[in-house]
Amino acid sequence: MERQPGWRIGTLSGIPIYLGRSWVLVAVVMVALFGPTVGRVLPELGLWSYAVALVFVLLLLVSVLVHEAAHALVAQRVGFGVSRIVADFWGGHTAHDGAGGTPGRSAAVAVVGPLANGLLAVLGWWSWTLVDGTGVPLLLAYAFTWANSFVAVFNLVPGLPLDGGYLLEALVWKVSGDRHVGTITAGWAGRAVVVLVALALLLPPLLQGDRVPFTRVAWVALVGLFLWQGASQAIKVGVHGRRASRRRLGDAALPAGVVRNDEPLHTVAWSERPVWVVLDADGRPEGLVDPPSLQQVPREQWTGTPVSAVAVRLPSGWAVPMRPRRGSTASSTSCAGPGPASSPCWTTTAGPGAW
């Protein structure tokens, strides 16, 4: 059973929403950091400043969920399969397959997240204008507005894994016609973003002869590591995807033999093929011959032993139906590897409804 990414806290348009277990750690750290700030601004609160900090952290959680919900709803709208929304240590993410994607659809899914935070910032600013004087409501409205403004702007920076990186990927994809080129470009841009942000935050104090605060170094290292890993993974995916797109599946396949499940073992020339696909009574692939099982059967018993005795049945979906190229008359079978675990496999024949 697949492990859940956290506690399920709701559903949106059929999409499960989870609160990652790591979010609790984030909440504790942020309350510990923001609580003293609240205490300095509103010293009359005393220890209640940490309660205010907790309210702010919960407001940030709402912001993250709104951001991810925007991604999820638009992804669902353009036809992507969305499996879950998760708020966790790194903020949040929306898992969708992206099958049938286009540059426009990808850009639409990416841009709505920052736009949602922008709308929340406007809402926070509006509530800020309604609050008179000073106090907790004004502080929360100010912090909520600033946080969502920052998230909206920073997420639009053109480098993966940020939303702006997906916008850059879509742009390069549109211009070049190759999504993998877009992914690689946006991944390298993401690495450049990490370097530039680190220099901007750490270099000025050093040039002035000052010490860089430890908390700043820690946050730069933590966030920088996350962004660098995301960018590096994007580059890796793009490179592998580009290589794979230049190869035909048949180039990585092995020629395989075809044998019916009721044929006696002695009638098959086993040495002619490295892989043997077993067909059922209707001529459809049902599994593969298991070489170790075949070797365990004494030669003198091959005459009375059917192929089914040394075959491994594979689950539904392991065989892919294919049409042969025009003009093909020969029957052939191919597998992705040499053993029963090698799937998918496929067979092609000249007849209609071929495998």
Backbone hydrogen bonds, N-H to C=O, Kabsch-Sander energy under -0.5 kcal/mol:
donor,donor_aa,acceptor,acceptor_aa,energy
7,W,19,L,-2.4
9,I,7,W,-0.6
9,I,17,I,-2.5
10,G,17,I,-1.1
12,L,15,I,-2.7
15,I,12,L,-2.2
17,I,10,G,-3.0
18,Y,85,I,-3.2
19,L,7,W,-3.0
20,G,18,Y,-0.7
20,G,87,A,-3.4
23,W,20,G,-1.5
24,V,21,R,-1.0
25,L,21,R,-0.5
26,V,22,S,-1.6
27,A,23,W,-2.7
28,V,24,V,-2.3
29,V,25,L,-2.4
30,M,26,V,-2.7
31,V,27,A,-2.4
32,A,28,V,-2.3
33,L,29,V,-1.9
34,F,30,M,-3.1
35,G,31,V,-2.3
37,T,33,L,-0.6
38,V,34,F,-2.3
39,G,35,G,-2.2
40,R,36,P,-2.0
41,V,37,T,-2.1
42,L,38,V,-3.0
45,L,42,L,-2.0
46,G,43,P,-0.9
48,W,45,L,-1.8
49,S,46,G,-1.5
50,Y,47,L,-1.6
51,A,47,L,-0.5
52,V,48,W,-1.9
53,A,49,S,-2.0
54,L,50,Y,-1.9
55,V,51,A,-1.9
56,F,52,V,-2.2
57,V,53,A,-2.2
58,L,54,L,-2.2
59,L,55,V,-2.1
60,L,56,F,-2.2
61,L,57,V,-2.0
62,V,58,L,-2.0
63,S,59,L,-2.1
64,V,60,L,-2.5
65,L,61,L,-2.5
66,V,62,V,-2.5
67,H,63,S,-2.4
68,E,64,V,-2.6
69,A,65,L,-2.6
70,A,66,V,-2.0
71,H,67,H,-1.6
72,A,68,E,-2.7
73,L,69,A,-2.8
74,V,70,A,-2.0
75,A,71,H,-2.5
76,Q,72,A,-2.5
77,R,73,L,-2.1
78,V,74,V,-2.2
79,G,76,Q,-1.0
80,F,75,A,-2.7
82,V,80,F,-0.6
83,S,81,G,-0.5
83,S,95,A,-2.6
84,R,95,A,-1.0
85,I,16,P,-2.2
86,V,93,H,-2.5
87,A,18,Y,-2.2
88,D,86,V,-0.5
91,G,88,D,-1.8
92,G,90,W,-0.7
93,H,86,V,-2.4
95,A,84,R,-2.1
96,H,94,T,-0.7
97,D,81,G,-2.0
101,G,98,G,-1.4
106,S,102,T,-2.7
107,A,103,P,-2.3
108,A,104,G,-2.2
109,V,105,R,-2.2
110,A,106,S,-1.9
111,V,107,A,-2.6
112,V,108,A,-1.3
113,G,109,V,-0.5
113,G,110,A,-0.7
115,L,111,V,-1.8
116,A,112,V,-2.2
117,N,113,G,-1.8
118,G,114,P,-2.3
119,L,115,L,-2.2
120,L,116,A,-2.1
121,A,117,N,-2.2
122,V,118,G,-2.0
123,L,119,L,-2.4
124,G,120,L,-2.7
125,W,121,A,-2.6
126,W,122,V,-2.5
127,S,123,L,-2.3
128,W,124,G,-2.0
129,T,125,W,-1.9
130,L,126,W,-0.8
131,V,127,S,-0.7
131,V,128,W,-0.9
139,L,135,G,-2.1
140,L,136,V,-2.8
141,A,137,P,-2.4
142,Y,138,L,-2.5
143,A,139,L,-2.7
144,F,140,L,-2.7
145,T,141,A,-2.2
146,W,142,Y,-2.6
147,A,143,A,-2.6
148,N,144,F,-2.1
149,S,145,T,-2.0
150,F,146,W,-2.5
151,V,147,A,-2.5
152,A,148,N,-2.3
153,V,149,S,-2.3
154,F,150,F,-3.2
155,N,151,V,-2.2
156,L,152,A,-0.6
156,L,153,V,-0.9
157,V,154,F,-1.6
159,G,157,V,-2.1
160,L,186,A,-1.9
162,L,159,G,-1.8
164,G,155,N,-3.1
165,G,159,G,-0.8
165,G,162,L,-0.9
166,Y,162,L,-1.2
167,L,163,D,-1.7
168,L,164,G,-2.2
169,E,165,G,-2.6
170,A,166,Y,-2.3
171,L,167,L,-2.2
172,V,168,L,-2.7
173,W,169,E,-2.5
174,K,170,A,-2.4
175,V,171,L,-2.3
176,S,172,V,-3.1
177,G,173,W,-2.3
182,G,178,D,-1.5
183,T,179,R,-2.4
184,I,180,H,-2.5
185,T,181,V,-2.5
186,A,182,G,-2.6
187,G,183,T,-2.1
188,W,184,I,-2.3
189,A,185,T,-2.1
190,G,186,A,-1.9
191,R,187,G,-1.8
192,A,188,W,-2.1
193,V,189,A,-2.2
194,V,190,G,-1.9
195,V,191,R,-2.0
196,L,192,A,-2.6
197,V,193,V,-2.8
198,A,194,V,-2.3
199,L,195,V,-2.3
200,A,196,L,-2.4
201,L,197,V,-1.9
202,L,198,A,-2.2
203,L,199,L,-2.1
206,L,202,L,-1.0
207,L,203,L,-2.5
208,Q,204,P,-1.5
209,G,206,L,-1.1
210,D,205,P,-2.8
217,V,213,P,-2.1
218,A,214,F,-2.8
219,W,215,T,-2.4
220,V,216,R,-2.6
221,A,217,V,-2.5
222,L,218,A,-2.6
223,V,219,W,-2.8
224,G,220,V,-2.3
225,L,221,A,-2.2
226,F,222,L,-1.9
227,L,223,V,-2.6
228,W,224,G,-2.8
229,Q,225,L,-2.5
230,G,226,F,-2.1
231,A,227,L,-2.6
232,S,228,W,-2.7
233,Q,229,Q,-2.5
234,A,230,G,-1.9
235,I,231,A,-2.2
236,K,232,S,-2.3
237,V,233,Q,-2.7
238,G,234,A,-2.7
239,V,235,I,-2.7
240,H,236,K,-2.5
241,G,237,V,-2.7
242,R,238,G,-2.3
243,R,239,V,-2.1
244,A,240,H,-2.6
245,S,241,G,-2.1
246,R,242,R,-0.8
246,R,243,R,-0.8
247,R,244,A,-1.4
251,D,248,R,-1.4
252,A,248,R,-0.6
252,A,249,L,-1.2
253,A,250,G,-1.0
254,L,335,C,-3.0
256,A,333,T,-3.6
257,G,275,V,-3.3
259,V,277,V,-2.5
261,N,279,L,-2.2
263,E,260,R,-1.2
265,L,302,W,-1.0
265,L,305,T,-2.3
266,H,302,W,-0.8
267,T,264,P,-1.4
268,V,265,L,-1.5
270,W,268,V,-1.5
272,E,269,A,-1.7
273,R,270,W,-0.8
275,V,255,P,-0.5
277,V,257,G,-3.3
278,V,287,G,-2.7
279,L,259,V,-2.4
280,D,284,R,-2.6
283,G,280,D,-1.8
286,E,278,V,-3.0
287,G,278,V,-1.2
288,L,312,V,-1.9
289,V,276,W,-2.2
290,D,310,V,-3.2
294,L,290,D,-2.1
295,Q,291,P,-2.3
296,Q,292,P,-1.2
297,V,293,S,-0.5
297,V,294,L,-1.0
301,Q,298,P,-2.1
302,W,299,R,-1.4
305,T,302,W,-1.0
307,V,263,E,-2.1
308,S,261,N,-2.3
309,A,306,P,-1.6
310,V,307,V,-2.0
311,A,308,S,-0.9
312,V,288,L,-3.2
313,R,311,A,-0.6
314,L,286,E,-1.8
318,W,315,P,-1.5
320,V,345,C,-1.8
322,M,347,T,-0.5
328,S,325,R,-2.3
332,S,348,T,-2.7
333,T,256,A,-0.7
334,S,346,W,-3.2
335,C,254,L,-1.7
336,A,344,P,-0.7
342,S,339,G,-2.1
343,S,341,A,-1.0
345,C,318,W,-1.6
346,W,334,S,-2.7
347,T,355,W,-2.4
348,T,332,S,-3.3
354,A,351,G,-0.7
